[in-house]
C-alpha cells in the first residue's frame, strides 16, 4: 500500500495520494481522474514533419484490414464504424503504422470506465490514437491530428477538438500542450457498488 501511495505521489502529487486512498474504500470498484483538453483549430501549433512517404487517410468500414494491421481489435473497430465514428490511418511507404478516432456529439461514452463526456455541436471528440512501437516519437501521431483536423474543419464544419487524458499520463499531457491543447478541468469518476459518480473539480484546483 505504501509503495502504491509513493507511486501515485510521483505521478500526480497530493491528488494522486487522494485517489489511491479513495480506491481502497469498501465498495469502490473503479476510480479514474482525468483532464479535459480543448484545441481550437486556429490554435493548432503545426509542425513540418520529416517522415518521408507519409500519408493520412480517412478509412471506411471496408478498410478495417488496415486498422487491424496496426492493432487487432476487430469487434471494437466494427462497432465504431456502426456508430458513425471517424477512423484515420497513417501510412508510411504504404504500410499502416498508426490510427486515431474522432466522434461527433452529443456524448462520448468512455469504454473502460463508462463515464460520459459531452460534445458540443462545434466539437469533435478525439480518442484512441495508437502508433506501432517502431514509429513512436517519429511525428506520425502529430500528422494524424493535423490531417484529421483539416477534415473536421473543412468536411464537417467543426472548430475544435476535445480529448481526455488521465491525470497520471504526464507524457501525453505535455505532448498535447505543445500542440496547442489547453487543459480545461479535472474530473474524478467513481464507481461505488454500481453507482457511478462524476465530479468536476474547479479550475483553481487543477492548476
GUZA-196733 format. One record per residue (C-alpha): x, y, z; residue number from 1. Coordinates in nm, 4 decimals. Example, Ala and Ser with C-alpha at 12.3 -4.5 7.8 and 13.67 -1.06 7.14 Angstrom:
<sites>
site px = 1.2300&py = -0.4500&pz = 0.7800&i = 1 $
site px = 1.3670&py = -0.1060&pz = 0.7140&i = 2 $
</sites>
This chain:
<sites>
site px = 0.0000&py = 0.0000&pz = 0.0000&i = 1 $
site px = 0.2786&py = 0.2452&pz = 0.0923&i = 2 $
site px = 0.4569&py = 0.1715&pz = -0.2342&i = 3 $
site px = 0.1416&py = 0.2496&pz = -0.4355&i = 4 $
site px = 0.0951&py = 0.5783&pz = -0.2494&i = 5 $
site px = 0.4533&py = 0.6786&pz = -0.3333&i = 6 $
site px = 0.3963&py = 0.5878&pz = -0.6974&i = 7 $
site px = 0.0782&py = 0.7964&pz = -0.7144&i = 8 $
site px = 0.2547&py = 1.0897&pz = -0.5487&i = 9 $
site px = 0.5295&py = 1.0793&pz = -0.8120&i = 10 $
site px = 0.2651&py = 1.0686&pz = -1.0866&i = 11 $
site px = 0.0294&py = 1.3360&pz = -0.9627&i = 12 $
site px = 0.1299&py = 1.4807&pz = -0.6262&i = 13 $
site px = -0.1279&py = 1.5108&pz = -0.3493&i = 14 $
site px = -0.4106&py = 1.4425&pz = -0.5957&i = 15 $
site px = -0.2540&py = 1.1055&pz = -0.6694&i = 16 $
site px = -0.2419&py = 1.0145&pz = -0.2998&i = 17 $
site px = -0.6074&py = 1.1116&pz = -0.2545&i = 18 $
site px = -0.7111&py = 0.8915&pz = -0.5468&i = 19 $
site px = -0.5050&py = 0.5989&pz = -0.4190&i = 20 $
site px = -0.6741&py = 0.6264&pz = -0.0795&i = 21 $
site px = -1.0229&py = 0.6566&pz = -0.2309&i = 22 $
site px = -0.9641&py = 0.3408&pz = -0.4325&i = 23 $
site px = -0.9139&py = 0.1496&pz = -0.1063&i = 24 $
site px = -1.2564&py = 0.2397&pz = 0.0352&i = 25 $
site px = -1.5013&py = -0.0541&pz = 0.0692&i = 26 $
site px = -1.7389&py = -0.0720&pz = -0.2266&i = 27 $
site px = -1.5249&py = 0.1399&pz = -0.4605&i = 28 $
site px = -1.4824&py = -0.0645&pz = -0.7771&i = 29 $
site px = -1.3198&py = 0.1925&pz = -1.0052&i = 30 $
site px = -1.1557&py = 0.5331&pz = -0.9774&i = 31 $
site px = -1.0441&py = 0.7454&pz = -1.2710&i = 32 $
site px = -0.9157&py = 1.1023&pz = -1.2631&i = 33 $
site px = -0.8769&py = 1.2778&pz = -1.5952&i = 34 $
site px = -0.8341&py = 1.6198&pz = -1.7529&i = 35 $
site px = -1.0479&py = 1.7555&pz = -2.0329&i = 36 $
site px = -0.8347&py = 1.9176&pz = -2.3030&i = 37 $
site px = -0.9598&py = 2.1515&pz = -2.5762&i = 38 $
site px = -0.7902&py = 2.2533&pz = -2.9001&i = 39 $
site px = -0.9471&py = 2.5315&pz = -3.1108&i = 40 $
site px = -0.8341&py = 2.4614&pz = -3.4646&i = 41 $
site px = -0.6907&py = 2.8112&pz = -3.5057&i = 42 $
site px = -0.4613&py = 2.7458&pz = -3.2062&i = 43 $
site px = -0.3056&py = 2.4314&pz = -3.3504&i = 44 $
site px = 0.0742&py = 2.4555&pz = -3.3497&i = 45 $
site px = 0.1584&py = 2.2998&pz = -3.6839&i = 46 $
site px = 0.4950&py = 2.1352&pz = -3.7369&i = 47 $
site px = 0.6749&py = 2.0384&pz = -4.0532&i = 48 $
site px = 0.7201&py = 1.6625&pz = -4.0401&i = 49 $
site px = 1.0358&py = 1.4846&pz = -4.1515&i = 50 $
site px = 0.8813&py = 1.1415&pz = -4.2150&i = 51 $
site px = 0.9064&py = 1.0621&pz = -4.5857&i = 52 $
site px = 0.6300&py = 0.8895&pz = -4.7843&i = 53 $
site px = 0.3782&py = 0.9613&pz = -4.5085&i = 54 $
site px = 0.0079&py = 0.9934&pz = -4.5806&i = 55 $
site px = -0.3043&py = 1.0048&pz = -4.3632&i = 56 $
site px = -0.6305&py = 0.8577&pz = -4.4915&i = 57 $
site px = -0.9868&py = 0.8648&pz = -4.3622&i = 58 $
site px = -1.0785&py = 0.4971&pz = -4.3761&i = 59 $
site px = -1.4155&py = 0.3334&pz = -4.4298&i = 60 $
site px = -1.5603&py = 0.0168&pz = -4.2796&i = 61 $
site px = -1.4326&py = -0.1844&pz = -4.5769&i = 62 $
site px = -1.0756&py = -0.0749&pz = -4.4915&i = 63 $
site px = -1.0818&py = -0.2377&pz = -4.1480&i = 64 $
site px = -0.7991&py = -0.4664&pz = -4.2583&i = 65 $
site px = -0.5533&py = -0.1755&pz = -4.2468&i = 66 $
site px = -0.6674&py = -0.0876&pz = -3.8941&i = 67 $
site px = -0.6178&py = -0.4495&pz = -3.7878&i = 68 $
site px = -0.2613&py = -0.4419&pz = -3.9164&i = 69 $
site px = -0.1965&py = -0.1655&pz = -3.6627&i = 70 $
site px = -0.3855&py = -0.3247&pz = -3.3732&i = 71 $
site px = -0.6058&py = -0.6337&pz = -3.3635&i = 72 $
site px = -0.9427&py = -0.5091&pz = -3.2322&i = 73 $
site px = -1.1971&py = -0.6151&pz = -3.4985&i = 74 $
site px = -1.5115&py = -0.6052&pz = -3.2838&i = 75 $
site px = -1.4290&py = -0.2636&pz = -3.1384&i = 76 $
site px = -1.3492&py = -0.1125&pz = -3.4790&i = 77 $
site px = -1.6662&py = -0.2563&pz = -3.6352&i = 78 $
site px = -1.8743&py = -0.1109&pz = -3.3524&i = 79 $
site px = -1.7214&py = 0.2333&pz = -3.4025&i = 80 $
site px = -1.7995&py = 0.2322&pz = -3.7732&i = 81 $
site px = -2.1581&py = 0.1330&pz = -3.6945&i = 82 $
site px = -2.1847&py = 0.4334&pz = -3.4591&i = 83 $
site px = -2.0600&py = 0.6677&pz = -3.7312&i = 84 $
site px = -1.7212&py = 0.7465&pz = -3.5789&i = 85 $
site px = -1.4302&py = 0.8546&pz = -3.7984&i = 86 $
site px = -1.1152&py = 0.6456&pz = -3.8251&i = 87 $
site px = -0.7886&py = 0.7774&pz = -3.9691&i = 88 $
site px = -0.4872&py = 0.5660&pz = -4.0595&i = 89 $
site px = -0.1315&py = 0.6895&pz = -4.1132&i = 90 $
site px = 0.0723&py = 0.5077&pz = -4.3765&i = 91 $
site px = 0.4494&py = 0.5138&pz = -4.4214&i = 92 $
site px = 0.5652&py = 0.3634&pz = -4.7509&i = 93 $
site px = 0.2075&py = 0.2335&pz = -4.7906&i = 94 $
site px = 0.2257&py = 0.0379&pz = -4.4641&i = 95 $
site px = -0.0309&py = 0.1297&pz = -4.1953&i = 96 $
site px = 0.1558&py = 0.2337&pz = -3.8809&i = 97 $
site px = -0.0907&py = 0.4338&pz = -3.6682&i = 98 $
site px = -0.4534&py = 0.5328&pz = -3.6274&i = 99 $
site px = -0.6815&py = 0.7670&pz = -3.4370&i = 100 $
site px = -1.0570&py = 0.8034&pz = -3.3945&i = 101 $
site px = -1.2909&py = 1.1003&pz = -3.3804&i = 102 $
site px = -1.6560&py = 1.1312&pz = -3.2869&i = 103 $
site px = -1.9279&py = 1.3920&pz = -3.3187&i = 104 $
site px = -2.1740&py = 1.4572&pz = -3.0318&i = 105 $
site px = -2.3749&py = 1.4610&pz = -2.8257&i = 106 $
site px = -2.1679&py = 1.2431&pz = -2.5868&i = 107 $
site px = -1.8737&py = 1.0080&pz = -2.5888&i = 108 $
site px = -1.9003&py = 0.7046&pz = -2.3606&i = 109 $
site px = -1.5605&py = 0.6054&pz = -2.2240&i = 110 $
site px = -1.5219&py = 0.2336&pz = -2.2841&i = 111 $
site px = -1.3216&py = 0.1227&pz = -1.9805&i = 112 $
site px = -1.4976&py = 0.3146&pz = -1.7012&i = 113 $
site px = -1.8298&py = 0.4027&pz = -1.8654&i = 114 $
site px = -1.8440&py = 0.7760&pz = -1.7904&i = 115 $
site px = -1.9827&py = 1.0231&pz = -2.0450&i = 116 $
site px = -1.8044&py = 1.3223&pz = -2.1988&i = 117 $
site px = -2.0359&py = 1.5894&pz = -2.3501&i = 118 $
site px = -1.9512&py = 1.7014&pz = -2.7047&i = 119 $
site px = -2.0724&py = 2.0406&pz = -2.8286&i = 120 $
site px = -2.2010&py = 2.0987&pz = -3.1815&i = 121 $
site px = -1.8762&py = 2.2673&pz = -3.2911&i = 122 $
site px = -1.6536&py = 1.9966&pz = -3.1408&i = 123 $
site px = -1.5119&py = 1.6581&pz = -3.2309&i = 124 $
site px = -1.4053&py = 1.4199&pz = -2.9566&i = 125 $
site px = -1.0587&py = 1.2823&pz = -3.0367&i = 126 $
site px = -0.9707&py = 0.9465&pz = -2.8812&i = 127 $
site px = -0.7814&py = 0.6193&pz = -2.9020&i = 128 $
site px = -0.4739&py = 0.7111&pz = -3.1016&i = 129 $
site px = -0.2251&py = 0.4292&pz = -3.1376&i = 130 $
site px = 0.1131&py = 0.4041&pz = -3.3118&i = 131 $
site px = 0.3069&py = 0.0815&pz = -3.3561&i = 132 $
site px = 0.6207&py = 0.0799&pz = -3.1358&i = 133 $
site px = 0.8811&py = 0.1283&pz = -3.4092&i = 134 $
site px = 0.7159&py = 0.4519&pz = -3.5282&i = 135 $
site px = 0.6558&py = 0.6194&pz = -3.1933&i = 136 $
site px = 0.8192&py = 0.9611&pz = -3.1382&i = 137 $
site px = 0.8525&py = 0.9963&pz = -3.5152&i = 138 $
site px = 0.5886&py = 1.2647&pz = -3.5683&i = 139 $
site px = 0.3322&py = 1.0215&pz = -3.7084&i = 140 $
site px = 0.0890&py = 1.0921&pz = -3.4228&i = 141 $
site px = 0.1120&py = 1.4657&pz = -3.4832&i = 142 $
site px = 0.0490&py = 1.4090&pz = -3.8550&i = 143 $
site px = -0.2674&py = 1.2178&pz = -3.7733&i = 144 $
site px = -0.4012&py = 1.5034&pz = -3.5639&i = 145 $
site px = -0.3061&py = 1.7727&pz = -3.8160&i = 146 $
site px = -0.4634&py = 1.5908&pz = -4.1104&i = 147 $
site px = -0.7781&py = 1.4885&pz = -3.9227&i = 148 $
site px = -0.8288&py = 1.8495&pz = -3.8127&i = 149 $
site px = -0.8289&py = 1.9566&pz = -4.1778&i = 150 $
site px = -1.1095&py = 1.7069&pz = -4.2441&i = 151 $
site px = -1.3108&py = 1.8013&pz = -3.9362&i = 152 $
site px = -1.2813&py = 2.1704&pz = -4.0217&i = 153 $
site px = -1.3389&py = 2.1615&pz = -4.3964&i = 154 $
site px = -1.5510&py = 1.8484&pz = -4.4240&i = 155 $
site px = -1.7689&py = 1.8762&pz = -4.1144&i = 156 $
site px = -1.7544&py = 2.2477&pz = -4.0327&i = 157 $
site px = -1.6194&py = 2.1921&pz = -3.6810&i = 158 $
site px = -1.3923&py = 2.4348&pz = -3.4985&i = 159 $
site px = -1.2216&py = 2.2412&pz = -3.2180&i = 160 $
site px = -1.1158&py = 1.9073&pz = -3.0766&i = 161 $
site px = -1.1691&py = 1.7890&pz = -2.7236&i = 162 $
site px = -0.9934&py = 1.4976&pz = -2.5578&i = 163 $
site px = -0.9399&py = 1.3455&pz = -2.2153&i = 164 $
site px = -0.6121&py = 1.2366&pz = -2.0566&i = 165 $
site px = -0.5742&py = 1.0577&pz = -1.7242&i = 166 $
site px = -0.4028&py = 1.2781&pz = -1.4680&i = 167 $
site px = -0.1074&py = 1.0415&pz = -1.4305&i = 168 $
site px = -0.0253&py = 1.0421&pz = -1.8023&i = 169 $
site px = 0.2235&py = 1.3281&pz = -1.7929&i = 170 $
site px = 0.3879&py = 1.2436&pz = -2.1263&i = 171 $
site px = 0.0614&py = 1.2766&pz = -2.3192&i = 172 $
site px = -0.0279&py = 1.5959&pz = -2.1335&i = 173 $
site px = 0.2982&py = 1.7630&pz = -2.2345&i = 174 $
site px = 0.2634&py = 1.6399&pz = -2.5932&i = 175 $
site px = -0.0902&py = 1.7789&pz = -2.6218&i = 176 $
site px = 0.0059&py = 2.1112&pz = -2.4681&i = 177 $
site px = 0.2927&py = 2.1542&pz = -2.7159&i = 178 $
site px = 0.0388&py = 2.1160&pz = -2.9961&i = 179 $
site px = -0.1845&py = 2.3887&pz = -2.8530&i = 180 $
site px = -0.4309&py = 2.1900&pz = -2.6429&i = 181 $
site px = -0.5488&py = 2.3760&pz = -2.3327&i = 182 $
site px = -0.6339&py = 2.1943&pz = -2.0109&i = 183 $
site px = -0.9876&py = 2.2894&pz = -1.9099&i = 184 $
site px = -1.0843&py = 2.0941&pz = -1.5972&i = 185 $
site px = -1.0220&py = 1.7820&pz = -1.3939&i = 186 $
site px = -1.2891&py = 1.5196&pz = -1.3342&i = 187 $
site px = -1.2954&py = 1.2303&pz = -1.0895&i = 188 $
site px = -1.5089&py = 0.9314&pz = -1.1836&i = 189 $
site px = -1.6083&py = 0.6829&pz = -0.9131&i = 190 $
site px = -1.7935&py = 0.3534&pz = -0.9419&i = 191 $
site px = -1.9249&py = 0.2738&pz = -0.5935&i = 192 $
site px = -2.1121&py = -0.0568&pz = -0.5866&i = 193 $
site px = -2.2545&py = 0.0121&pz = -0.9302&i = 194 $
site px = -2.3406&py = 0.3780&pz = -0.8695&i = 195 $
site px = -2.1336&py = 0.5943&pz = -1.0998&i = 196 $
site px = -2.0376&py = 0.9449&pz = -0.9910&i = 197 $
site px = -1.8524&py = 1.2035&pz = -1.1986&i = 198 $
site px = -1.7309&py = 1.5083&pz = -1.0107&i = 199 $
site px = -1.5772&py = 1.8052&pz = -1.1901&i = 200 $
site px = -1.3239&py = 1.9951&pz = -0.9830&i = 201 $
site px = -1.2845&py = 2.3712&pz = -1.0007&i = 202 $
site px = -1.0168&py = 2.5128&pz = -1.2312&i = 203 $
site px = -0.8250&py = 2.6570&pz = -0.9327&i = 204 $
site px = -0.7686&py = 2.3038&pz = -0.8006&i = 205 $
site px = -0.6252&py = 2.1729&pz = -1.1256&i = 206 $
site px = -0.3691&py = 2.4463&pz = -1.1965&i = 207 $
</sites>
